[in-house]
């Protein structure tokens, strides 16, 4: 359901942790594997809990830092920064610094426990002082995609509402962390086909050219240097899982 992404979720409150959708995803994926004969039999509740514990963490950043073991491609952080005083900022930066890319939102106005309400420049200055590089191009791209989605009035899986990523469209900022992005295990980031085909035609990955002479000449790109392709059927499966979780009374967040 996650387009091949190995996802992990860190929640700051018991309520958010207990209402997270990840346990449902693990259960559903396990049942599908059993149904296709790929599993080792029925997945026990104990096995599910072990898998969930690897992917779902509850941590209060006012109590101290959280140190993830591995580096990751990206951190997606929405509706958090404005709630954590800058005297605790160092506690979530330990997690941010393990990521190649940061996608973070902030608030421009008041709200419940909004202790850090600042504009883009303030957040850019703060995060750049810790070594992150602000990407104006990717920031504009992400905000634009959210705006187009809202304009198309795409329906949300549950409730009589449309997709409307207000925070993403209005304040999301994208940063690059060179110390992680440059590591070999993240070589698939910023990937796009590089072999020229012809004017007016999109490039292809080297080794996938239709022209046999070009294919023989150019060194093929290994799979680990390619991006993960988006699959519409996986997105639809994700939306169906959200619907099922709500319709069956399961807790979804």
C-alpha positions, 0 to 999 in steps of 0.5 A: 500500500506504500508504493514500496516505501519502508515506512516508520511512524513516530507519534508524540502522543498516546492518542495519535499512537493508539489511533495510527493506521499502521497496525491495520496495514500490517494485518492486511498485508499479512493476510494477503501474503497468506492468501497468495501462499507466500507466507508461512501460515497464519500470522499470529497477533504476537508477530503482528505486534513485533512488526508494528513495534518496529514501525510505530514509535511513541516519543515525547520530544520534550522529554529528550531526543529520539535516536533512529538506528538507520538513515532514511530517504525522507522525513515527512513532518506535518503539524509538529514544529509549531508545537515544540518550543525551540528549547526542545528543538535539538531533541527532534533534530537528532531524527531529522539529521538521519534523513536525506530529505526533510518535508516539514510544515509550520504554522503562520497563525495561532492554535492550541499549544502553538509555541513557535509561530514563525514565517518561512524565513525563520524556519529556513534560517534555523534549519540551515544553521544545522546543516540542512540546505533549503530547496526552493525548487522542491518546496514550490513543486510540493506546494503546487502539487497540493494546490492542484490536487485541491483544485481538482476536488479529489475525494477523500476516501471517507467523509463527504470531503475533498483532499485539501492538504492546507498545511502542505500547500501553504507552508511546507518546506523541503530541505536536503541533508547532504551528509545523508543524501550522499550515502550510497544507500540513498543513490536512488534519490533525485533519480531520473533517466539520463540517456537521450533518445531524441528531441521532444522525447523523454530520456530513458534509463541507460540500458533500456534504449530501443536503439540497440547500438545505443544500448550496446554503447551506454552502461546500464544503470543498476536498479538501486540507482533508479527511482521507485515507480508510482503505482496507481493500484497501490494508491487505490489499495491504500484508500481502500484500507482507510475506508475499511478501517473506518467502516469496520470501526477500527481506529484510524488516524 
